[in-house]
Amino acid sequence: MIEIEPNYQKRNEFKNDDLVCYCFKHTKRDIENDFMKNGRSLIYEKIALEKKKGACNCAEENPKGR
């Protein structure tokens, strides 16, 4: 009997140097290091604040339009 593994990609799997935030150019590694250094992500907090100010343009910067 031959077993065939399903051919699917994990949707949220990022490599270390993949951009997570296209607006502000943060990578997966940046966010992980920030979390390890501060016990929480200050980068995430900055992004959330900038989004509230209207400084987020993900739809234009992200190749997937998100």
PDB file with SEQRES, HELIX, SHEET and CRYST1 records, atoms N, CA, C and O in Angstrom:
SEQRES   1 A   66  MET ILE GLU ILE GLU PRO ASN TYR GLN LYS ARG ASN GLU          
SEQRES   2 A   66  PHE LYS ASN ASP ASP LEU VAL CYS TYR CYS PHE LYS HIS          
SEQRES   3 A   66  THR LYS ARG ASP ILE GLU ASN ASP PHE MET LYS ASN GLY          
SEQRES   4 A   66  ARG SER LEU ILE TYR GLU LYS ILE ALA LEU GLU LYS LYS          
SEQRES   5 A   66  LYS GLY ALA CYS ASN CYS ALA GLU GLU ASN PRO LYS GLY          
SEQRES   6 A   66  ARG                                                          
HELIX    1 AA1 LYS A   28  ASN A   38  1                                  11    
HELIX    2 AA2 LEU A   42  LYS A   53  1                                  12    
HELIX    3 AA3 CYS A   58  GLU A   61  1                                   4    
SHEET    1 AA1 2 LEU A  19  CYS A  21  0                                        
SHEET    2 AA1 2 HIS A  26  THR A  27 -1                                        
CRYST1    1.000    1.000    1.000  90.00  90.00  90.00 P 1           1          
ATOM      1  N   MET A   1       0.839  -1.177   0.000  1.00  0.00           N  
ATOM      2  CA  MET A   1       0.000   0.000   0.000  1.00  0.00           C  
ATOM      3  C   MET A   1       0.887   1.243   0.000  1.00  0.00           C  
ATOM      4  O   MET A   1       1.871   1.309   0.737  1.00  0.00           O  
ATOM      5  N   ILE A   2       0.538   2.220  -0.821  1.00  0.00           N  
ATOM      6  CA  ILE A   2       1.283   3.468  -0.920  1.00  0.00           C  
ATOM      7  C   ILE A   2       0.543   4.542  -0.133  1.00  0.00           C  
ATOM      8  O   ILE A   2      -0.660   4.741  -0.300  1.00  0.00           O  
ATOM      9  N   GLU A   3       1.282   5.220   0.718  1.00  0.00           N  
ATOM     10  CA  GLU A   3       0.681   6.326   1.455  1.00  0.00           C  
ATOM     11  C   GLU A   3       1.077   7.634   0.797  1.00  0.00           C  
ATOM     12  O   GLU A   3       2.245   7.849   0.473  1.00  0.00           O  
ATOM     13  N   ILE A   4       0.126   8.480   0.606  1.00  0.00           N  
ATOM     14  CA  ILE A   4       0.377   9.788  -0.001  1.00  0.00           C  
ATOM     15  C   ILE A   4       0.048  10.860   1.024  1.00  0.00           C  
ATOM     16  O   ILE A   4      -1.057  10.910   1.564  1.00  0.00           O  
ATOM     17  N   GLU A   5       1.032  11.715   1.281  1.00  0.00           N  
ATOM     18  CA  GLU A   5       0.801  12.807   2.219  1.00  0.00           C  
ATOM     19  C   GLU A   5       0.025  13.915   1.526  1.00  0.00           C  
ATOM     20  O   GLU A   5       0.256  14.186   0.348  1.00  0.00           O  
ATOM     21  N   PRO A   6      -0.880  14.552   2.230  1.00  0.00           N  
ATOM     22  CA  PRO A   6      -1.617  15.657   1.613  1.00  0.00           C  
ATOM     23  C   PRO A   6      -0.675  16.787   1.219  1.00  0.00           C  
ATOM     24  O   PRO A   6       0.291  17.076   1.924  1.00  0.00           O  
ATOM     25  N   ASN A   7      -0.958  17.405   0.118  1.00  0.00           N  
ATOM     26  CA  ASN A   7      -0.136  18.511  -0.381  1.00  0.00           C  
ATOM     27  C   ASN A   7      -0.830  19.827  -0.031  1.00  0.00           C  
ATOM     28  O   ASN A   7      -1.631  20.341  -0.813  1.00  0.00           O  
ATOM     29  N   TYR A   8      -0.528  20.351   1.106  1.00  0.00           N  
ATOM     30  CA  TYR A   8      -1.100  21.625   1.521  1.00  0.00           C  
ATOM     31  C   TYR A   8      -0.032  22.445   2.230  1.00  0.00           C  
ATOM     32  O   TYR A   8       0.934  21.911   2.775  1.00  0.00           O  
ATOM     33  N   GLN A   9      -0.233  23.746   2.208  1.00  0.00           N  
ATOM     34  CA  GLN A   9       0.699  24.628   2.901  1.00  0.00           C  
ATOM     35  C   GLN A   9       0.037  25.158   4.157  1.00  0.00           C  
ATOM     36  O   GLN A   9      -1.168  25.406   4.185  1.00  0.00           O  
ATOM     37  N   LYS A  10       0.825  25.324   5.175  1.00  0.00           N  
ATOM     38  CA  LYS A  10       0.309  25.953   6.382  1.00  0.00           C  
ATOM     39  C   LYS A  10       0.196  27.443   6.106  1.00  0.00           C  
ATOM     40  O   LYS A  10       1.170  28.074   5.695  1.00  0.00           O  
ATOM     41  N   ARG A  11      -0.964  28.002   6.323  1.00  0.00           N  
ATOM     42  CA  ARG A  11      -1.238  29.381   5.951  1.00  0.00           C  
ATOM     43  C   ARG A  11      -0.389  30.404   6.688  1.00  0.00           C  
ATOM     44  O   ARG A  11       0.031  31.394   6.090  1.00  0.00           O  
ATOM     45  N   ASN A  12      -0.131  30.191   7.954  1.00  0.00           N  
ATOM     46  CA  ASN A  12       0.541  31.214   8.748  1.00  0.00           C  
ATOM     47  C   ASN A  12       1.969  30.852   9.104  1.00  0.00           C  
ATOM     48  O   ASN A  12       2.491  31.309  10.121  1.00  0.00           O  
ATOM     49  N   GLU A  13       2.598  30.048   8.291  1.00  0.00           N  
ATOM     50  CA  GLU A  13       3.965  29.647   8.580  1.00  0.00           C  
ATOM     51  C   GLU A  13       4.930  30.637   7.924  1.00  0.00           C  
ATOM     52  O   GLU A  13       4.973  30.757   6.699  1.00  0.00           O  
ATOM     53  N   PHE A  14       5.692  31.334   8.740  1.00  0.00           N  
ATOM     54  CA  PHE A  14       6.641  32.325   8.251  1.00  0.00           C  
ATOM     55  C   PHE A  14       8.066  31.832   8.469  1.00  0.00           C  
ATOM     56  O   PHE A  14       8.352  31.148   9.452  1.00  0.00           O  
ATOM     57  N   LYS A  15       8.935  32.175   7.566  1.00  0.00           N  
ATOM     58  CA  LYS A  15      10.368  31.951   7.764  1.00  0.00           C  
ATOM     59  C   LYS A  15      10.905  33.156   8.521  1.00  0.00           C  
ATOM     60  O   LYS A  15      10.248  34.197   8.559  1.00  0.00           O  
ATOM     61  N   ASN A  16      12.077  33.041   9.120  1.00  0.00           N  
ATOM     62  CA  ASN A  16      12.617  34.103   9.974  1.00  0.00           C  
ATOM     63  C   ASN A  16      12.719  35.459   9.299  1.00  0.00           C  
ATOM     64  O   ASN A  16      12.447  36.481   9.928  1.00  0.00           O  
ATOM     65  N   ASP A  17      13.108  35.485   8.025  1.00  0.00           N  
ATOM     66  CA  ASP A  17      13.300  36.769   7.352  1.00  0.00           C  
ATOM     67  C   ASP A  17      12.099  37.213   6.528  1.00  0.00           C  
ATOM     68  O   ASP A  17      12.177  38.211   5.811  1.00  0.00           O  
ATOM     69  N   ASP A  18      10.992  36.486   6.622  1.00  0.00           N  
ATOM     70  CA  ASP A  18       9.769  36.896   5.921  1.00  0.00           C  
ATOM     71  C   ASP A  18       9.189  38.139   6.575  1.00  0.00           C  
ATOM     72  O   ASP A  18       9.164  38.261   7.800  1.00  0.00           O  
ATOM     73  N   LEU A  19       8.728  39.049   5.745  1.00  0.00           N  
ATOM     74  CA  LEU A  19       8.059  40.231   6.284  1.00  0.00           C  
ATOM     75  C   LEU A  19       6.700  39.836   6.838  1.00  0.00           C  
ATOM     76  O   LEU A  19       5.914  39.157   6.177  1.00  0.00           O  
ATOM     77  N   VAL A  20       6.442  40.270   8.046  1.00  0.00           N  
ATOM     78  CA  VAL A  20       5.149  40.054   8.682  1.00  0.00           C  
ATOM     79  C   VAL A  20       4.336  41.329   8.547  1.00  0.00           C  
ATOM     80  O   VAL A  20       3.121  41.292   8.358  1.00  0.00           O  
ATOM     81  N   CYS A  21       5.021  42.451   8.646  1.00  0.00           N  
ATOM     82  CA  CYS A  21       4.391  43.763   8.505  1.00  0.00           C  
ATOM     83  C   CYS A  21       5.034  44.478   7.324  1.00  0.00           C  
ATOM     84  O   CYS A  21       6.183  44.915   7.396  1.00  0.00           O  
ATOM     85  N   TYR A  22       4.284  44.590   6.249  1.00  0.00           N  
ATOM     86  CA  TYR A  22       4.812  45.228   5.042  1.00  0.00           C  
ATOM     87  C   TYR A  22       4.861  46.744   5.178  1.00  0.00           C  
ATOM     88  O   TYR A  22       5.710  47.391   4.565  1.00  0.00           O  
ATOM     89  N   CYS A  23       3.974  47.311   5.963  1.00  0.00           N  
ATOM     90  CA  CYS A  23       3.949  48.771   6.133  1.00  0.00           C  
ATOM     91  C   CYS A  23       5.213  49.281   6.821  1.00  0.00           C  
ATOM     92  O   CYS A  23       5.802  50.277   6.403  1.00  0.00           O  
ATOM     93  N   PHE A  24       5.614  48.591   7.867  1.00  0.00           N  
ATOM     94  CA  PHE A  24       6.725  49.052   8.689  1.00  0.00           C  
ATOM     95  C   PHE A  24       7.948  48.147   8.592  1.00  0.00           C  
ATOM     96  O   PHE A  24       8.916  48.322   9.332  1.00  0.00           O  
ATOM     97  N   LYS A  25       7.903  47.181   7.679  1.00  0.00           N  
ATOM     98  CA  LYS A  25       9.045  46.320   7.331  1.00  0.00           C  
ATOM     99  C   LYS A  25       9.582  45.479   8.493  1.00  0.00           C  
ATOM    100  O   LYS A  25      10.797  45.356   8.648  1.00  0.00           O  
ATOM    101  N   HIS A  26       8.707  44.907   9.300  1.00  0.00           N  
ATOM    102  CA  HIS A  26       9.124  44.029  10.401  1.00  0.00           C  
ATOM    103  C   HIS A  26       9.069  42.579   9.942  1.00  0.00           C  
ATOM    104  O   HIS A  26       8.112  42.153   9.295  1.00  0.00           O  
ATOM    105  N   THR A  27      10.115  41.823  10.289  1.00  0.00           N  
ATOM    106  CA  THR A  27      10.170  40.403   9.951  1.00  0.00           C  
ATOM    107  C   THR A  27       9.716  39.558  11.141  1.00  0.00           C  
ATOM    108  O   THR A  27       9.544  40.052  12.255  1.00  0.00           O  
ATOM    109  N   LYS A  28       9.532  38.280  10.866  1.00  0.00           N  
ATOM    110  CA  LYS A  28       9.193  37.337  11.935  1.00  0.00           C  
ATOM    111  C   LYS A  28      10.267  37.383  13.017  1.00  0.00           C  
ATOM    112  O   LYS A  28       9.956  37.395  14.208  1.00  0.00           O  
ATOM    113  N   ARG A  29      11.521  37.408  12.603  1.00  0.00           N  
ATOM    114  CA  ARG A  29      12.642  37.442  13.556  1.00  0.00           C  
ATOM    115  C   ARG A  29      12.588  38.708  14.414  1.00  0.00           C  
ATOM    116  O   ARG A  29      12.815  38.641  15.622  1.00  0.00           O  
ATOM    117  N   ASP A  30      12.292  39.858  13.805  1.00  0.00           N  
ATOM    118  CA  ASP A  30      12.192  41.120  14.563  1.00  0.00           C  
ATOM    119  C   ASP A  30      11.171  40.995  15.692  1.00  0.00           C  
ATOM    120  O   ASP A  30      11.435  41.378  16.832  1.00  0.00           O  
ATOM    121  N   ILE A  31      10.014  40.458  15.358  1.00  0.00           N  
ATOM    122  CA  ILE A  31       8.931  40.365  16.340  1.00  0.00           C  
ATOM    123  C   ILE A  31       9.271  39.351  17.430  1.00  0.00           C  
ATOM    124  O   ILE A  31       9.001  39.594  18.607  1.00  0.00           O  
ATOM    125  N   GLU A  32       9.857  38.227  17.054  1.00  0.00           N  
ATOM    126  CA  GLU A  32      10.255  37.238  18.058  1.00  0.00           C  
ATOM    127  C   GLU A  32      11.330  37.793  18.992  1.00  0.00           C  
ATOM    128  O   GLU A  32      11.248  37.607  20.206  1.00  0.00           O  
ATOM    129  N   ASN A  33      12.331  38.468  18.441  1.00  0.00           N  
ATOM    130  CA  ASN A  33      13.390  39.060  19.272  1.00  0.00           C  
ATOM    131  C   ASN A  33      12.824  40.129  20.197  1.00  0.00           C  
ATOM    132  O   ASN A  33      13.212  40.214  21.362  1.00  0.00           O  
ATOM    133  N   ASP A  34      11.918  40.935  19.688  1.00  0.00           N  
ATOM    134  CA  ASP A  34      11.275  41.968  20.485  1.00  0.00           C  
ATOM    135  C   ASP A  34      10.523  41.344  21.663  1.00  0.00           C  
ATOM    136  O   ASP A  34      10.591  41.835  22.789  1.00  0.00           O  
ATOM    137  N   PHE A  35       9.813  40.264  21.385  1.00  0.00           N  
ATOM    138  CA  PHE A  35       9.063  39.576  22.437  1.00  0.00           C  
ATOM    139  C   PHE A  35      10.006  38.992  23.486  1.00  0.00           C  
ATOM    140  O   PHE A  35       9.763  39.124  24.686  1.00  0.00           O  
ATOM    141  N   MET A  36      11.076  38.350  23.038  1.00  0.00           N  
ATOM    142  CA  MET A  36      12.024  37.745  23.980  1.00  0.00           C  
ATOM    143  C   MET A  36      12.705  38.815  24.844  1.00  0.00           C  
ATOM    144  O   MET A  36      12.945  38.599  26.031  1.00  0.00           O  
ATOM    145  N   LYS A  37      13.009  39.955  24.247  1.00  0.00           N  
ATOM    146  CA  LYS A  37      13.694  41.028  24.970  1.00  0.00           C  
ATOM    147  C   LYS A  37      12.777  41.710  25.981  1.00  0.00           C  
ATOM    148  O   LYS A  37      13.212  42.041  27.084  1.00  0.00           O  
ATOM    149  N   ASN A  38      11.514  41.921  25.616  1.00  0.00           N  
ATOM    150  CA  ASN A  38      10.612  42.738  26.419  1.00  0.00           C  
ATOM    151  C   ASN A  38       9.514  41.976  27.140  1.00  0.00           C  
ATOM    152  O   ASN A  38       8.781  42.559  27.939  1.00  0.00           O  
ATOM    153  N   GLY A  39       9.387  40.683  26.870  1.00  0.00           N  
ATOM    154  CA  GLY A  39       8.322  39.909  27.503  1.00  0.00           C  
ATOM    155  C   GLY A  39       6.972  40.126  26.842  1.00  0.00           C  
ATOM    156  O   GLY A  39       5.980  39.508  27.227  1.00  0.00           O  
ATOM    157  N   ARG A  40       6.934  40.980  25.874  1.00  0.00           N  
ATOM    158  CA  ARG A  40       5.746  41.241  25.059  1.00  0.00           C  
ATOM    159  C   ARG A  40       6.238  41.933  23.796  1.00  0.00           C  
ATOM    160  O   ARG A  40       7.397  42.340  23.726  1.00  0.00           O  
ATOM    161  N   SER A  41       5.395  42.068  22.827  1.00  0.00           N  
ATOM    162  CA  SER A  41       5.832  42.678  21.578  1.00  0.00           C  
ATOM    163  C   SER A  41       5.538  44.173  21.553  1.00  0.00           C  
ATOM    164  O   SER A  41       4.390  44.587  21.390  1.00  0.00           O  
ATOM    165  N   LEU A  42       6.569  44.964  21.715  1.00  0.00           N  
ATOM    166  CA  LEU A  42       6.422  46.411  21.593  1.00  0.00           C  
ATOM    167  C   LEU A  42       6.194  46.789  20.129  1.00  0.00           C  
ATOM    168  O   LEU A  42       5.549  47.796  19.836  1.00  0.00           O  
ATOM    169  N   ILE A  43       6.724  45.980  19.219  1.00  0.00           N  
ATOM    170  CA  ILE A  43       6.505  46.221  17.791  1.00  0.00           C  
ATOM    171  C   ILE A  43       5.015  46.133  17.490  1.00  0.00           C  
ATOM    172  O   ILE A  43       4.469  46.994  16.802  1.00  0.00           O  
ATOM    173  N   TYR A  44       4.357  45.101  17.999  1.00  0.00           N  
ATOM    174  CA  TYR A  44       2.923  44.950  17.775  1.00  0.00           C  
ATOM    175  C   TYR A  44       2.169  46.168  18.318  1.00  0.00           C  
ATOM    176  O   TYR A  44       1.260  46.684  17.667  1.00  0.00           O  
ATOM    177  N   GLU A  45       2.549  46.617  19.500  1.00  0.00           N  
ATOM    178  CA  GLU A  45       1.888  47.778  20.095  1.00  0.00           C  
ATOM    179  C   GLU A  45       2.077  49.020  19.220  1.00  0.00           C  
ATOM    180  O   GLU A  45       1.145  49.805  19.044  1.00  0.00           O  
ATOM    181  N   LYS A  46       3.294  49.200  18.668  1.00  0.00           N  
ATOM    182  CA  LYS A  46       3.562  50.341  17.773  1.00  0.00           C  
ATOM    183  C   LYS A  46       2.716  50.258  16.504  1.00  0.00           C  
ATOM    184  O   LYS A  46       2.153  51.255  16.053  1.00  0.00           O  
ATOM    185  N   ILE A  47       2.637  49.057  15.938  1.00  0.00           N  
ATOM    186  CA  ILE A  47       1.844  48.868  14.721  1.00  0.00           C  
ATOM    187  C   ILE A  47       0.375  49.190  14.995  1.00  0.00           C  
ATOM    188  O   ILE A  47      -0.270  49.875  14.201  1.00  0.00           O  
ATOM    189  N   ALA A  48      -0.152  48.698  16.113  1.00  0.00           N  
ATOM    190  CA  ALA A  48      -1.550  48.951  16.463  1.00  0.00           C  
ATOM    191  C   ALA A  48      -1.807  50.456  16.626  1.00  0.00           C  
ATOM    192  O   ALA A  48      -2.840  50.963  16.187  1.00  0.00           O  
ATOM    193  N   LEU A  49      -0.879  51.155  17.247  1.00  0.00           N  
ATOM    194  CA  LEU A  49      -1.017  52.601  17.428  1.00  0.00           C  
ATOM    195  C   LEU A  49      -0.994  53.324  16.082  1.00  0.00           C  
ATOM    196  O   LEU A  49      -1.809  54.212  15.835  1.00  0.00           O  
ATOM    197  N   GLU A  50      -0.060  52.942  15.216  1.00  0.00           N  
ATOM    198  CA  GLU A  50       0.034  53.571  13.889  1.00  0.00           C  
ATOM    199  C   GLU A  50      -1.212  53.296  13.053  1.00  0.00           C  
ATOM    200  O   GLU A  50      -1.663  54.161  12.301  1.00  0.00           O  
ATOM    201  N   LYS A  51      -1.769  52.090  13.184  1.00  0.00           N  
ATOM    202  CA  LYS A  51      -3.000  51.771  12.455  1.00  0.00           C  
ATOM    203  C   LYS A  51      -4.133  52.683  12.898  1.00  0.00           C  
ATOM    204  O   LYS A  51      -4.915  53.152  12.071  1.00  0.00           O  
ATOM    205  N   LYS A  52      -4.225  52.938  14.206  1.00  0.00           N  
ATOM    206  CA  LYS A  52      -5.271  53.829  14.722  1.00  0.00           C  
ATOM    207  C   LYS A  52      -5.117  55.239  14.167  1.00  0.00           C  
ATOM    208  O   LYS A  52      -6.108  55.942  13.971  1.00  0.00           O  
ATOM    209  N   LYS A  53      -3.867  55.658  13.912  1.00  0.00           N  
ATOM    210  CA  LYS A  53      -3.598  56.989  13.359  1.00  0.00           C  
ATOM    211  C   LYS A  53      -3.831  57.041  11.851  1.00  0.00           C  
ATOM    212  O   LYS A  53      -3.803  58.114  11.248  1.00  0.00           O  
ATOM    213  N   GLY A  54      -4.062  55.863  11.239  1.00  0.00           N  
ATOM    214  CA  GLY A  54      -4.267  55.801   9.796  1.00  0.00           C  
ATOM    215  C   GLY A  54      -2.985  55.657   8.999  1.00  0.00           C  
ATOM    216  O   GLY A  54      -2.977  55.880   7.788  1.00  0.00           O  
ATOM    217  N   ALA A  55      -1.897  55.285   9.670  1.00  0.00           N  
ATOM    218  CA  ALA A  55      -0.600  55.185   9.002  1.00  0.00           C  
ATOM    219  C   ALA A  55      -0.335  53.800   8.422  1.00  0.00           C  
ATOM    220  O   ALA A  55       0.787  53.516   8.005  1.00  0.00           O  
ATOM    221  N   CYS A  56      -1.328  52.950   8.388  1.00  0.00           N  
ATOM    222  CA  CYS A  56      -1.158  51.605   7.859  1.00  0.00           C  
ATOM    223  C   CYS A  56      -1.666  51.566   6.421  1.00  0.00           C  
ATOM    224  O   CYS A  56      -2.782  51.999   6.136  1.00  0.00           O  
ATOM    225  N   ASN A  57      -0.844  51.047   5.526  1.00  0.00           N  
ATOM    226  CA  ASN A  57      -1.278  50.896   4.142  1.00  0.00           C  
ATOM    227  C   ASN A  57      -0.979  49.486   3.639  1.00  0.00           C  
ATOM    228  O   ASN A  57      -0.398  49.302   2.570  1.00  0.00           O  
ATOM    229  N   CYS A  58      -1.386  48.501   4.427  1.00  0.00           N  
ATOM    230  CA  CYS A  58      -1.137  47.093   4.096  1.00  0.00           C  
ATOM    231  C   CYS A  58      -1.705  46.722   2.733  1.00  0.00           C  
ATOM    232  O   CYS A  58      -1.072  45.983   1.979  1.00  0.00           O  
ATOM    233  N   ALA A  59      -2.867  47.216   2.418  1.00  0.00           N  
ATOM    234  CA  ALA A  59      -3.498  46.852   1.139  1.00  0.00           C  
ATOM    235  C   ALA A  59      -2.616  47.217  -0.046  1.00  0.00           C  
ATOM    236  O   ALA A  59      -2.659  46.541  -1.074  1.00  0.00           O  
ATOM    237  N   GLU A  60      -1.827  48.262   0.077  1.00  0.00           N  
ATOM    238  CA  GLU A  60      -0.929  48.670  -1.008  1.00  0.00           C  
ATOM    239  C   GLU A  60       0.427  47.993  -0.915  1.00  0.00           C  
ATOM    240  O   GLU A  60       1.018  47.650  -1.940  1.00  0.00           O  
ATOM    241  N   GLU A  61       0.924  47.798   0.283  1.00  0.00           N  
ATOM    242  CA  GLU A  61       2.279  47.273   0.487  1.00  0.00           C  
ATOM    243  C   GLU A  61       2.353  45.742   0.413  1.00  0.00           C  
ATOM    244  O   GLU A  61       3.322  45.197  -0.116  1.00  0.00           O  
ATOM    245  N   ASN A  62       1.347  45.054   0.932  1.00  0.00           N  
ATOM    246  CA  ASN A  62       1.361  43.601   0.962  1.00  0.00           C  
ATOM    247  C   ASN A  62       0.998  43.057  -0.418  1.00  0.00           C  
ATOM    248  O   ASN A  62      -0.039  43.427  -0.970  1.00  0.00           O  
ATOM    249  N   PRO A  63       1.822  42.197  -0.976  1.00  0.00           N  
ATOM    250  CA  PRO A  63       1.538  41.638  -2.289  1.00  0.00           C  
ATOM    251  C   PRO A  63       0.212  40.886  -2.348  1.00  0.00           C  
ATOM    252  O   PRO A  63      -0.383  40.757  -3.418  1.00  0.00           O  
ATOM    253  N   LYS A  64      -0.253  40.389  -1.201  1.00  0.00           N  
ATOM    254  CA  LYS A  64      -1.534  39.677  -1.167  1.00  0.00           C  
ATOM    255  C   LYS A  64      -2.700  40.624  -0.891  1.00  0.00           C  
ATOM    256  O   LYS A  64      -3.853  40.194  -0.865  1.00  0.00           O  
ATOM    257  N   GLY A  65      -2.411  41.902  -0.688  1.00  0.00           N  
ATOM    258  CA  GLY A  65      -3.455  42.887  -0.476  1.00  0.00           C  
ATOM    259  C   GLY A  65      -4.160  42.789   0.864  1.00  0.00           C  
ATOM    260  O   GLY A  65      -5.358  43.056   0.958  1.00  0.00           O  
ATOM    261  N   ARG A  66      -3.423  42.407   1.909  1.00  0.00           N  
ATOM    262  CA  ARG A  66      -4.019  42.303   3.250  1.00  0.00           C  
ATOM    263  C   ARG A  66      -3.337  43.226   4.207  1.00  0.00           C  
ATOM    264  O   ARG A  66      -3.702  43.276   5.381  1.00  0.00           O  
TER     265      ARG A  66                                                      
END                                                                             
